[in-house]
């Protein structure tokens, strides 16, 4: 079960701040996420909860009534959870988001103890671009993510490193005159792109970016086609179907190592399913 009360918590914070920007900042959610949450509540209730005007944001009469309900609903939910912290046998569904590489290289071993201990729990596994992992948690679309971990996680999230991989520079094996001067094939966004940008800036040379694909698999395909020099985690390269067509370029200094780990919402560590997975991966 996901945190179905997250929308109520965001709503209550907004009733206190009456400022979308402040609530977005304090609750570590994007302004778009906060706006969608309020719009979804208003659509479900059939009433406006806030008036938005030149002088700012104010609660409507229905918003004041719904605030009383939200406070009581969260108090009742917490009281119930305190009385029934853990069922005798865990059941339900746990949604895990991971990259394709993480699914192949990490998840079978990482999730095996949990699967053995709780065979009645359904694992809902979803894959996608590593850059979207933390957003999936933020949007409530995943309970757990396995992907790159930033040096500083947003306060609402908890992370645990499960492995560290090198970032390597790669080029097509048959590319004439391969080197470190580009052009470069870099991820469009995400932690690898940020690390690559830092490494390139430190070299103090103009950067020619030829392509900016969404995912690492697409990046390696473009590198294999000779479009340029790429920057990827070595773990991704080792599990790529085009690795035989790619060479690793020596670089000194090399880009910084890349931590990969497990991330959850801190509030979800009280949930039995998430708490069980967290405890079983502590020594991984």
Backbone as CSV, one residue per row, in Angstrom:
resi,resn,N_x,N_y,N_z,CA_x,CA_y,CA_z,C_x,C_y,C_z
1,UNK,0.847,-1.196,0.000,0.000,0.000,0.000,0.876,1.237,0.000
2,UNK,0.660,2.133,-0.911,1.432,3.361,-0.970,0.939,4.332,0.098
3,UNK,1.685,5.416,0.273,1.298,6.444,1.232,0.128,7.233,0.654
4,UNK,-1.097,6.704,0.867,-2.277,7.338,0.293,-2.626,8.657,0.981
5,UNK,-1.957,8.955,2.087,-2.264,10.172,2.826,-1.292,11.299,2.523
6,UNK,-0.388,11.052,1.577,0.594,12.084,1.237,-0.091,13.362,0.761
7,UNK,-1.152,13.209,-0.053,-1.877,14.371,-0.545,-2.487,15.184,0.583
8,UNK,-2.975,14.491,1.623,-3.553,15.205,2.766,-2.475,15.984,3.517
9,UNK,-1.296,15.399,3.628,-0.217,16.090,4.333,0.218,17.350,3.570
10,UNK,0.317,17.218,2.254,0.673,18.390,1.452,-0.408,19.461,1.565
11,UNK,-1.670,19.032,1.530,-2.788,19.977,1.652,-2.715,20.725,2.982
12,UNK,-2.479,19.988,4.088,-2.448,20.630,5.400,-1.291,21.611,5.515
13,UNK,-0.145,21.271,4.942,0.967,22.215,4.983,0.601,23.481,4.213
14,UNK,-0.068,23.319,3.086,-0.446,24.477,2.275,-1.479,25.331,2.989
15,UNK,-2.354,24.727,3.786,-3.320,25.523,4.545,-2.630,26.394,5.587
16,UNK,-1.436,25.973,6.011,-0.695,26.774,6.991,0.166,27.842,6.318
17,UNK,0.821,27.454,5.232,1.715,28.413,4.572,0.972,29.381,3.667
18,UNK,-0.115,28.871,3.036,-0.853,29.644,2.031,0.094,30.186,0.959
19,UNK,1.083,29.357,0.650,2.087,29.749,-0.334,2.571,28.490,-1.041
20,UNK,2.253,28.359,-2.323,2.611,27.152,-3.058,4.131,26.967,-3.105
21,UNK,4.861,28.067,-3.269,6.309,27.971,-3.337,6.915,27.492,-2.031
22,UNK,6.404,28.021,-0.899,6.935,27.637,0.403,6.634,26.170,0.702
23,UNK,5.410,25.726,0.434,5.071,24.321,0.679,5.872,23.400,-0.227
24,UNK,6.041,23.791,-1.470,6.842,22.995,-2.389,8.258,22.839,-1.867
25,UNK,8.842,23.922,-1.346,10.216,23.889,-0.837,10.306,23.085,0.457
26,UNK,9.400,23.341,1.398,9.465,22.676,2.704,9.200,21.184,2.604
27,UNK,8.304,20.791,1.689,7.937,19.382,1.564,8.742,18.637,0.507
28,UNK,9.695,19.344,-0.111,10.599,18.732,-1.097,9.825,18.084,-2.246
29,UNK,8.842,18.792,-2.766,8.129,18.340,-3.954,8.204,19.454,-4.988
30,UNK,8.063,19.102,-6.227,8.106,20.113,-7.275,6.816,20.932,-7.250
31,UNK,6.864,22.183,-7.700,5.628,22.980,-7.781,4.558,22.293,-8.626
32,UNK,4.976,21.611,-9.700,3.996,20.920,-10.548,3.320,19.791,-9.784
33,UNK,4.093,19.045,-8.975,3.514,17.957,-8.185,2.513,18.497,-7.179
34,UNK,2.867,19.584,-6.506,1.960,20.178,-5.530,0.684,20.661,-6.196
35,UNK,0.810,21.329,-7.332,-0.375,21.820,-8.043,-1.272,20.665,-8.468
36,UNK,-0.666,19.590,-8.999,-1.470,18.433,-9.417,-2.166,17.787,-8.222
37,UNK,-1.492,17.739,-7.087,-2.110,17.154,-5.893,-3.352,17.932,-5.484
38,UNK,-3.233,19.255,-5.457,-4.392,20.083,-5.088,-5.502,19.947,-6.123
39,UNK,-5.151,19.977,-7.382,-6.162,19.833,-8.438,-6.869,18.490,-8.350
40,UNK,-6.104,17.428,-8.025,-6.715,16.106,-7.902,-7.703,16.059,-6.730
41,UNK,-7.318,16.660,-5.606,-8.229,16.717,-4.459,-9.490,17.498,-4.804
42,UNK,-9.315,18.638,-5.452,-10.467,19.459,-5.808,-11.383,18.731,-6.790
43,UNK,-10.793,17.989,-7.726,-11.605,17.233,-8.687,-12.381,16.123,-7.989
44,UNK,-11.742,15.434,-7.043,-12.413,14.345,-6.336,-13.519,14.864,-5.426
45,UNK,-13.308,16.039,-4.841,-14.297,16.601,-3.919,-15.392,17.384,-4.630
46,UNK,-15.063,17.870,-5.824,-16.032,18.673,-6.554,-16.141,20.097,-6.041
47,UNK,-15.144,20.561,-5.312,-15.147,21.926,-4.767,-13.741,22.515,-4.863
48,UNK,-13.676,23.832,-4.979,-12.393,24.510,-4.864,-11.989,24.547,-3.395
49,UNK,-10.742,24.272,-3.123,-10.233,24.311,-1.753,-9.495,25.612,-1.470
50,UNK,-8.960,26.234,-2.522,-8.204,27.473,-2.367,-8.667,28.497,-3.394
51,UNK,-8.677,29.745,-2.970,-8.829,30.854,-3.901,-7.439,31.396,-4.198
52,UNK,-7.158,31.576,-5.485,-5.863,32.091,-5.892,-6.080,33.436,-6.571
53,UNK,-5.559,34.484,-5.978,-5.767,35.820,-6.528,-4.510,36.646,-6.474
54,UNK,-4.592,37.907,-6.902,-3.409,38.792,-6.915,-2.793,38.962,-5.534
55,UNK,-3.611,38.851,-4.491,-3.094,39.061,-3.136,-2.591,37.774,-2.494
56,UNK,-2.651,36.663,-3.224,-2.125,35.420,-2.678,-3.167,34.317,-2.648
57,UNK,-2.947,33.359,-1.771,-3.776,32.163,-1.678,-4.560,32.203,-0.378
58,UNK,-5.820,31.801,-0.433,-6.651,31.739,0.769,-7.538,30.510,0.702
59,UNK,-7.912,30.001,1.862,-8.802,28.843,1.939,-10.233,29.248,1.636
60,UNK,-10.921,28.430,0.869,-12.354,28.620,0.688,-13.087,28.026,1.888
61,UNK,-14.396,28.232,1.955,-15.192,27.635,3.033,-15.092,26.111,2.985
62,UNK,-15.129,25.540,1.764,-14.980,24.089,1.633,-13.569,23.650,2.017
63,UNK,-12.596,24.494,1.746,-11.230,24.181,2.142,-11.085,24.101,3.647
64,UNK,-11.771,25.005,4.366,-11.726,24.972,5.829,-12.390,23.709,6.367
65,UNK,-13.506,23.321,5.764,-14.174,22.084,6.190,-13.309,20.869,5.916
66,UNK,-12.659,20.853,4.742,-11.842,19.701,4.381,-10.584,19.639,5.244
67,UNK,-10.097,20.782,5.704,-8.933,20.782,6.597,-9.250,20.034,7.890
68,UNK,-10.446,20.241,8.434,-10.844,19.520,9.646,-10.882,18.012,9.397
69,UNK,-11.413,17.631,8.233,-11.444,16.208,7.896,-10.035,15.649,7.765
70,UNK,-9.157,16.376,7.097,-7.798,15.882,6.851,-7.049,15.659,8.159
71,UNK,-7.194,16.590,9.103,-6.536,16.441,10.404,-7.038,15.192,11.108
72,UNK,-8.347,14.997,11.132,-8.916,13.842,11.811,-8.537,12.540,11.118
73,UNK,-8.530,12.546,9.784,-8.204,11.330,9.041,-6.773,10.882,9.320
74,UNK,-5.840,11.825,9.342,-4.443,11.468,9.599,-4.238,11.020,11.047
75,UNK,-4.945,11.647,11.984,-4.836,11.232,13.378,-5.380,9.816,13.570
76,UNK,-6.517,9.509,12.948,-7.102,8.167,13.055,-6.192,7.128,12.408
77,UNK,-5.623,7.472,11.260,-4.723,6.544,10.565,-3.495,6.242,11.420
78,UNK,-2.919,7.280,12.030,-1.727,7.071,12.843,-2.060,6.229,14.073
79,UNK,-3.228,6.473,14.679,-3.628,5.683,15.842,-3.793,4.220,15.472
80,UNK,-4.380,3.964,14.315,-4.540,2.577,13.861,-3.186,1.935,13.626
81,UNK,-2.267,2.641,12.975,-0.950,2.082,12.688,-0.181,1.785,13.966
82,UNK,-0.348,2.644,14.979,0.334,2.417,16.253,-0.178,1.162,16.951
83,UNK,-1.464,0.849,16.770,-2.046,-0.335,17.399,-1.773,-1.606,16.616
84,UNK,-1.555,-1.488,15.292,-1.341,-2.656,14.428,-0.094,-2.427,13.574
85,UNK,1.088,-2.400,14.210,2.291,-2.052,13.445,2.699,-3.089,12.418
86,UNK,2.545,-4.377,12.695,3.008,-5.412,11.786,2.029,-6.575,11.774
87,UNK,1.575,-6.973,10.609,0.718,-8.151,10.532,1.535,-9.410,10.766
88,UNK,0.841,-10.501,11.121,1.525,-11.767,11.396,2.281,-12.250,10.165
89,UNK,1.688,-12.124,8.998,2.333,-12.530,7.757,2.168,-11.419,6.736
90,UNK,3.267,-10.979,6.201,3.200,-9.853,5.285,2.575,-10.260,3.961
91,UNK,1.637,-9.453,3.506,1.005,-9.637,2.205,0.896,-8.267,1.553
92,UNK,0.384,-8.251,0.339,0.207,-6.985,-0.359,1.158,-6.858,-1.529
93,UNK,1.376,-5.614,-1.959,2.183,-5.358,-3.146,3.240,-4.303,-2.841
94,UNK,4.442,-4.515,-3.362,5.538,-3.572,-3.209,6.019,-3.186,-4.602
95,UNK,5.958,-1.891,-4.914,6.353,-1.419,-6.235,7.816,-0.980,-6.218
96,UNK,8.614,-1.625,-7.058,10.046,-1.349,-7.135,10.359,-0.771,-8.516
97,UNK,11.024,0.376,-8.536,11.462,0.985,-9.795,12.970,0.840,-9.896
98,UNK,13.447,0.374,-11.051,14.883,0.204,-11.254,15.202,0.358,-12.727
99,UNK,16.462,0.623,-13.020,16.896,0.634,-14.406,16.964,-0.795,-14.924
100,UNK,17.037,-0.943,-16.239,17.170,-2.275,-16.820,18.449,-2.945,-16.327
101,UNK,19.525,-2.187,-16.249,20.787,-2.751,-15.770,20.668,-3.218,-14.331
102,UNK,20.049,-2.420,-13.465,19.879,-2.815,-12.069,19.040,-4.081,-11.959
103,UNK,18.028,-4.202,-12.818,17.207,-5.421,-12.822,18.057,-6.650,-13.126
104,UNK,18.968,-6.517,-14.043,19.781,-7.651,-14.455,20.931,-7.925,-13.492
105,UNK,21.583,-6.868,-13.011,22.825,-7.046,-12.262,22.640,-7.080,-10.753
106,UNK,21.587,-6.433,-10.228,21.479,-6.263,-8.776,20.232,-6.883,-8.152
107,UNK,19.090,-6.712,-8.794,17.846,-7.091,-8.137,17.725,-8.575,-7.787
108,UNK,18.154,-9.507,-8.641,17.989,-10.917,-8.257,18.611,-11.239,-6.895
109,UNK,19.809,-10.728,-6.625,20.449,-10.980,-5.329,19.911,-10.049,-4.244
110,UNK,19.637,-8.808,-4.606,19.191,-7.828,-3.615,17.828,-8.189,-3.030
111,UNK,16.923,-8.657,-3.877,15.560,-8.941,-3.426,15.344,-10.387,-3.000
112,UNK,16.334,-11.247,-3.220,16.157,-12.668,-2.897,15.829,-12.911,-1.423
113,UNK,16.532,-12.298,-0.459,16.175,-12.537,0.956,14.754,-12.096,1.288
114,UNK,14.330,-10.983,0.717,12.966,-10.509,0.963,11.946,-11.484,0.370
115,UNK,12.211,-11.952,-0.835,11.307,-12.885,-1.489,11.205,-14.194,-0.710
116,UNK,12.323,-14.658,-0.180,12.323,-15.893,0.611,11.557,-15.722,1.917
117,UNK,11.758,-14.583,2.579,11.119,-14.348,3.876,9.636,-14.024,3.751
118,UNK,9.234,-13.425,2.621,7.843,-12.972,2.478,7.293,-13.377,1.109
119,UNK,7.080,-14.655,0.898,6.665,-15.129,-0.429,5.273,-14.681,-0.840
120,UNK,4.448,-14.218,0.113,3.088,-13.800,-0.222,3.023,-12.365,-0.747
121,UNK,4.128,-11.642,-0.670,4.139,-10.255,-1.143,4.361,-10.242,-2.647
122,UNK,3.528,-9.513,-3.335,3.674,-9.364,-4.783,4.657,-8.239,-5.081
123,UNK,5.669,-8.541,-5.884,6.641,-7.528,-6.307,6.229,-6.967,-7.667
124,UNK,5.937,-5.691,-7.692,5.573,-4.994,-8.932,6.810,-4.248,-9.411
125,UNK,7.492,-4.785,-10.418,8.758,-4.233,-10.874,8.553,-3.374,-12.113
126,UNK,9.027,-2.129,-12.035,8.913,-1.203,-13.158,10.295,-0.685,-13.522
127,UNK,10.528,-0.519,-14.812,11.836,-0.083,-15.279,11.733,1.257,-15.995
128,UNK,12.874,1.941,-16.063,12.901,3.221,-16.750,14.258,3.880,-16.606
129,UNK,14.319,5.134,-17.016,15.552,5.910,-17.000,15.971,6.186,-15.564
130,UNK,17.271,6.027,-15.271,17.788,6.255,-13.919,17.500,7.676,-13.437
131,UNK,17.502,8.637,-14.350,17.288,10.032,-13.964,15.896,10.267,-13.391
132,UNK,14.960,9.351,-13.667,13.585,9.522,-13.199,13.319,8.816,-11.879
133,UNK,14.326,8.145,-11.316,14.090,7.287,-10.153,13.541,8.059,-8.952
134,UNK,14.213,9.134,-8.555,13.759,9.874,-7.379,12.423,10.560,-7.635
135,UNK,12.175,10.952,-8.885,10.881,11.550,-9.226,9.760,10.527,-9.044
136,UNK,10.035,9.260,-9.334,9.023,8.213,-9.139,8.647,8.116,-7.664
137,UNK,9.618,8.232,-6.773,9.305,8.259,-5.347,8.511,9.505,-4.989
138,UNK,8.946,10.628,-5.507,8.291,11.906,-5.223,6.834,11.889,-5.664
139,UNK,6.570,11.266,-6.810,5.211,11.218,-7.348,4.382,10.112,-6.712
140,UNK,4.989,9.273,-5.860,4.258,8.176,-5.253,4.020,7.021,-6.193
141,UNK,4.788,6.951,-7.289,4.606,5.884,-8.266,5.447,4.655,-7.943
142,UNK,6.298,4.746,-6.939,7.122,3.610,-6.534,7.308,3.665,-5.029
143,UNK,7.436,2.490,-4.415,7.722,2.404,-2.987,9.229,2.377,-2.737
144,UNK,9.954,1.799,-3.687,11.405,1.614,-3.565,12.023,1.869,-4.932
145,UNK,13.178,2.510,-4.967,13.909,2.647,-6.218,15.325,2.126,-6.036
146,UNK,15.877,1.601,-7.118,17.276,1.169,-7.141,17.929,1.890,-8.313
147,UNK,18.779,2.848,-8.006,19.396,3.674,-9.046,20.520,4.474,-8.413
148,UNK,21.101,5.401,-9.174,22.152,6.243,-8.639,21.663,7.081,-7.470
149,UNK,22.545,7.279,-6.485,22.197,8.052,-5.292,23.002,9.343,-5.282
150,UNK,22.348,10.495,-5.170,23.089,11.761,-5.118,23.842,11.907,-3.803
151,UNK,24.822,12.790,-3.788,25.604,13.012,-2.572,24.725,13.501,-1.431
152,UNK,23.710,14.282,-1.762,22.782,14.765,-0.735,21.364,14.452,-1.176
153,UNK,20.733,13.535,-0.456,19.347,13.191,-0.750,18.413,14.245,-0.173
154,UNK,17.268,14.488,-0.813,16.257,15.333,-0.180,15.869,14.760,1.186
155,UNK,15.574,15.618,2.136,15.309,15.191,3.511,14.216,14.124,3.621
156,UNK,13.141,14.156,2.812,12.095,13.131,2.969,12.527,11.732,2.537
157,UNK,13.714,11.583,1.932,14.133,10.287,1.408,15.260,9.692,2.244
158,UNK,15.300,8.364,2.290,16.398,7.628,2.914,17.050,6.774,1.842
159,UNK,18.388,6.700,1.863,19.102,5.934,0.856,20.166,5.053,1.470
160,UNK,20.465,3.966,0.791,21.494,3.033,1.233,22.269,2.566,0.009
161,UNK,23.570,2.799,-0.011,24.398,2.368,-1.135,24.551,0.850,-1.118
162,UNK,24.307,0.213,-2.273,24.470,-1.239,-2.375,25.667,-1.623,-3.232
163,UNK,26.141,-0.699,-4.080,27.354,-0.949,-4.853,27.870,0.381,-5.374
164,UNK,29.135,0.389,-5.741,29.757,1.568,-6.349,30.422,1.123,-7.643
165,UNK,30.156,1.844,-8.717,30.738,1.501,-10.008,31.501,2.692,-10.564
166,UNK,32.520,2.406,-11.355,33.266,3.490,-12.009,32.413,4.130,-13.097
167,UNK,32.669,5.402,-13.351,32.175,6.038,-14.565,33.299,5.960,-15.591
168,UNK,32.999,5.451,-16.752,34.038,5.250,-17.757,33.690,6.012,-19.035
169,UNK,34.740,6.391,-19.750,34.567,7.012,-21.063,34.675,5.923,-22.112
170,UNK,33.739,5.909,-23.042,33.669,4.830,-24.024,33.539,5.411,-25.426
171,UNK,34.013,4.644,-26.379,33.906,5.041,-27.781,33.757,3.793,-28.628
172,UNK,33.353,3.967,-29.880,33.210,2.823,-30.782,34.572,2.188,-31.027
173,UNK,34.618,0.863,-31.006,35.882,0.149,-31.160,36.539,0.430,-32.507
174,UNK,35.730,0.607,-33.562,36.293,0.832,-34.892,36.303,2.316,-35.277
175,UNK,36.100,3.195,-34.298,36.081,4.631,-34.598,37.493,5.119,-34.894
176,UNK,37.709,5.787,-36.015,39.049,6.310,-36.315,39.401,7.457,-35.369
177,UNK,40.634,7.455,-34.941,41.159,8.519,-34.092,40.284,8.763,-32.861
178,UNK,40.014,7.719,-32.071,39.245,7.941,-30.849,40.056,8.739,-29.846
179,UNK,39.387,9.513,-29.020,40.108,10.313,-28.043,39.167,10.959,-27.059
180,UNK,39.701,11.896,-26.296,38.925,12.528,-25.227,38.491,13.943,-25.588
181,UNK,38.594,14.306,-26.857,38.239,15.667,-27.259,36.848,15.764,-27.887
182,UNK,36.102,14.677,-27.856,34.743,14.731,-28.370,34.676,14.425,-29.857
183,UNK,33.507,14.554,-30.449,32.277,14.994,-29.779,31.811,13.977,-28.727
184,UNK,30.930,14.449,-27.811,30.502,13.615,-26.702,29.024,13.246,-26.829
185,UNK,28.729,12.042,-26.366,27.346,11.563,-26.230,27.082,11.482,-24.738
186,UNK,26.197,12.339,-24.228,25.961,12.438,-22.792,24.481,12.262,-22.479
187,UNK,24.165,11.710,-21.298,22.753,11.616,-20.910,22.122,13.003,-20.881
188,UNK,20.866,13.059,-21.216,20.197,14.360,-21.258,20.107,14.987,-19.873
189,UNK,19.959,14.164,-18.849,19.814,14.665,-17.487,20.218,13.573,-16.520
190,UNK,20.217,13.891,-15.232,20.487,12.884,-14.218,21.879,12.986,-13.616
191,UNK,22.169,12.078,-12.690,23.409,12.123,-11.929,24.635,11.860,-12.782
192,UNK,24.526,10.952,-13.765,25.669,10.694,-14.642,25.987,11.933,-15.463
193,UNK,24.966,12.616,-15.942,25.202,13.849,-16.706,25.886,14.901,-15.824
194,UNK,25.436,15.020,-14.588,26.053,15.995,-13.694,27.521,15.662,-13.443
195,UNK,27.824,14.374,-13.237,29.212,13.959,-13.014,30.051,14.186,-14.267
196,UNK,29.477,13.874,-15.430,30.200,14.089,-16.690,30.482,15.572,-16.909
197,UNK,29.501,16.418,-16.621,29.701,17.863,-16.788,30.816,18.369,-15.872
198,UNK,30.864,17.860,-14.635,31.923,18.291,-13.718,33.299,17.875,-14.257
199,UNK,33.380,16.649,-14.765,34.656,16.172,-15.296,35.082,16.991,-16.516
200,UNK,34.140,17.292,-17.388,34.458,18.057,-18.591,34.848,19.493,-18.246
201,UNK,34.161,20.098,-17.293,34.511,21.466,-16.891,35.922,21.518,-16.302
202,UNK,36.300,20.482,-15.545,37.611,20.458,-14.915,38.728,20.412,-15.943
203,UNK,38.431,19.906,-17.152,39.449,19.849,-18.202,39.672,21.219,-18.832
204,UNK,38.706,22.104,-18.669,38.875,23.470,-19.145,38.922,23.623,-20.642
205,UNK,38.245,22.723,-21.361,38.238,22.818,-22.820,36.799,22.950,-23.322
206,UNK,36.605,23.515,-24.506,35.246,23.570,-25.079,34.682,22.161,-25.252
207,UNK,33.416,22.010,-25.006,32.776,20.697,-25.066,31.812,20.661,-26.248
208,UNK,32.009,19.688,-27.114,31.135,19.480,-28.262,30.219,18.302,-27.949
209,UNK,28.948,18.592,-27.667,27.977,17.542,-27.346,27.200,17.200,-28.608
210,UNK,27.363,15.961,-29.078,26.720,15.545,-30.325,25.306,15.032,-30.101
211,UNK,25.097,14.288,-29.005,23.785,13.667,-28.752,23.514,13.673,-27.255
212,UNK,22.226,13.746,-26.900,21.813,13.720,-25.502,20.622,12.771,-25.348
213,UNK,20.857,11.461,-25.374,19.767,10.492,-25.268,19.204,10.437,-23.848
214,UNK,18.023,9.850,-23.712,17.354,9.763,-22.415,17.999,8.741,-21.485
215,UNK,18.380,7.567,-22.003,18.863,6.498,-21.145,20.249,6.023,-21.504
216,UNK,20.848,5.253,-20.579,22.199,4.746,-20.801,22.260,3.740,-21.945
217,UNK,21.227,2.932,-22.101,21.226,1.942,-23.179,21.227,2.638,-24.536
218,UNK,20.424,3.702,-24.653,20.406,4.469,-25.901,21.752,5.146,-26.125
219,UNK,22.367,5.621,-25.054,23.669,6.269,-25.171,24.700,5.298,-25.741
220,UNK,24.729,4.070,-25.224,25.708,3.097,-25.697,25.459,2.711,-27.149
221,UNK,24.201,2.668,-27.548,23.902,2.367,-28.948,24.456,3.455,-29.860
222,UNK,24.314,4.720,-29.451,24.837,5.824,-30.256,26.365,5.812,-30.275
223,UNK,26.981,5.474,-29.152,28.441,5.370,-29.116,28.911,4.261,-30.043
224,UNK,28.236,3.108,-30.009,28.614,1.990,-30.878,28.492,2.363,-32.351
225,UNK,27.585,3.290,-32.664,27.415,3.741,-34.047,28.459,4.774,-34.459
226,UNK,29.319,5.165,-33.529,30.371,6.119,-33.860,29.982,7.575,-33.728
227,UNK,28.911,7.854,-32.956,28.443,9.242,-32.838,29.306,10.081,-31.910
228,UNK,30.118,9.438,-31.091,30.964,10.211,-30.200,31.419,9.406,-29.007
229,UNK,32.060,10.099,-28.070,32.554,9.497,-26.835,31.497,9.647,-25.754
230,UNK,31.200,8.552,-25.069,30.165,8.570,-24.047,30.732,8.432,-22.645
231,UNK,29.897,8.764,-21.658,30.230,8.576,-20.247,29.111,7.761,-19.626
232,UNK,29.457,6.565,-19.107,28.449,5.676,-18.540,29.020,4.951,-17.326
233,UNK,28.174,4.459,-16.428,28.657,3.577,-15.362,29.193,2.275,-15.970
234,UNK,30.309,1.795,-15.431,30.888,0.554,-15.942,29.882,-0.604,-15.822
235,UNK,29.069,-0.593,-14.782,28.079,-1.645,-14.596,27.119,-1.711,-15.777
236,UNK,26.757,-0.564,-16.317,25.870,-0.524,-17.481,26.581,-1.106,-18.697
237,UNK,27.824,-0.707,-18.895,28.580,-1.219,-20.035,28.723,-2.730,-19.979
238,UNK,29.007,-3.273,-18.799,29.244,-4.708,-18.669,28.008,-5.538,-18.990
239,UNK,26.820,-4.945,-18.873,25.582,-5.682,-19.150,24.916,-5.224,-20.440
240,UNK,25.654,-4.490,-21.257,25.093,-3.986,-22.505,25.241,-5.003,-23.631
241,UNK,24.258,-5.052,-24.495,24.314,-5.928,-25.652,25.287,-5.464,-26.718
242,UNK,25.775,-4.209,-26.625,26.719,-3.695,-27.629,28.124,-3.533,-27.053
243,UNK,28.402,-4.139,-25.886,29.701,-3.945,-25.252,30.870,-4.429,-26.118
244,UNK,30.630,-5.437,-26.975,31.714,-5.942,-27.821,32.091,-4.958,-28.925
245,UNK,31.285,-3.948,-29.144,31.563,-2.965,-30.183,32.119,-1.670,-29.600
246,UNK,32.435,-1.691,-28.301,32.819,-0.473,-27.593,34.136,-0.674,-26.868
247,UNK,34.953,0.367,-26.835,36.213,0.359,-26.097,36.167,1.407,-24.990
248,UNK,36.841,1.096,-23.880,36.969,2.045,-22.774,38.225,2.870,-22.976
249,UNK,38.083,4.181,-22.839,39.221,5.091,-22.999,39.849,5.398,-21.644
250,UNK,41.164,5.313,-21.526,41.807,5.701,-20.264,41.695,7.203,-20.065
251,UNK,41.458,7.593,-18.829,41.334,9.018,-18.514,41.991,9.285,-17.171
252,UNK,42.797,10.314,-17.107,43.451,10.699,-15.860,43.350,12.218,-15.691
253,UNK,42.660,12.684,-14.648,41.960,11.851,-13.671,40.661,11.301,-14.258
254,UNK,40.199,10.191,-13.695,38.954,9.589,-14.154,37.764,10.301,-13.525
255,UNK,36.596,10.214,-14.143,35.401,10.749,-13.484,35.192,10.073,-12.131
256,UNK,34.513,10.761,-11.232,34.303,10.243,-9.882,33.460,8.968,-9.894
257,UNK,33.681,8.054,-8.941,32.878,6.822,-8.871,31.399,7.135,-8.669
258,UNK,30.576,6.172,-9.017,29.123,6.386,-9.070,28.429,5.407,-8.123
259,UNK,27.833,5.887,-7.009,27.145,4.996,-6.077,25.742,4.642,-6.569
260,UNK,25.386,3.396,-6.411,24.043,2.913,-6.748,23.427,2.342,-5.484
261,UNK,22.180,2.674,-5.230,21.598,2.223,-3.981,20.096,2.140,-3.979
262,UNK,19.610,1.849,-2.797,18.187,1.681,-2.525,17.672,2.974,-1.924
263,UNK,16.546,3.476,-2.418,15.947,4.694,-1.871,14.479,4.460,-1.543
264,UNK,14.041,5.021,-0.423,12.636,4.961,-0.015,12.270,6.310,0.603
265,UNK,10.987,6.547,0.776,10.551,7.699,1.543,10.704,7.384,3.036
266,UNK,11.256,8.317,3.794,11.455,8.079,5.225,10.146,7.729,5.926
267,UNK,9.095,8.399,5.539,7.798,8.122,6.166,7.350,6.692,5.927
268,UNK,7.819,6.086,4.825,7.409,4.717,4.501,8.161,3.666,5.301
269,UNK,9.198,4.058,6.027,9.935,3.081,6.828,9.091,2.557,7.985
270,UNK,7.955,3.194,8.246,7.007,2.674,9.239,6.088,1.623,8.639
271,UNK,6.043,1.546,7.333,5.184,0.554,6.686,5.853,-0.811,6.744
272,UNK,5.101,-1.844,7.099,5.713,-3.165,7.274,6.470,-3.671,6.051
273,UNK,5.919,-3.509,4.843,6.583,-4.041,3.663,7.914,-3.337,3.404
274,UNK,7.900,-2.019,3.468,9.120,-1.258,3.221,10.136,-1.504,4.332
275,UNK,9.660,-1.537,5.594,10.563,-1.780,6.713,11.213,-3.153,6.613
276,UNK,10.452,-4.151,6.165,11.012,-5.502,6.025,12.097,-5.544,4.962
277,UNK,11.839,-4.906,3.809,12.852,-4.878,2.748,14.090,-4.117,3.222
278,UNK,13.879,-3.001,3.899,15.001,-2.184,4.374,15.892,-2.978,5.326
279,UNK,15.265,-3.717,6.245,16.046,-4.473,7.216,16.788,-5.632,6.572
280,UNK,16.182,-6.252,5.556,16.792,-7.408,4.926,17.909,-7.037,3.944
281,UNK,18.003,-5.761,3.598,19.083,-5.318,2.711,20.177,-4.591,3.480
282,UNK,20.082,-4.557,4.816,21.038,-3.790,5.618,22.460,-4.308,5.469
283,UNK,22.625,-5.618,5.310,23.959,-6.198,5.237,24.337,-6.585,3.813
284,UNK,23.572,-6.133,2.826,23.852,-6.573,1.444,25.136,-5.981,0.927
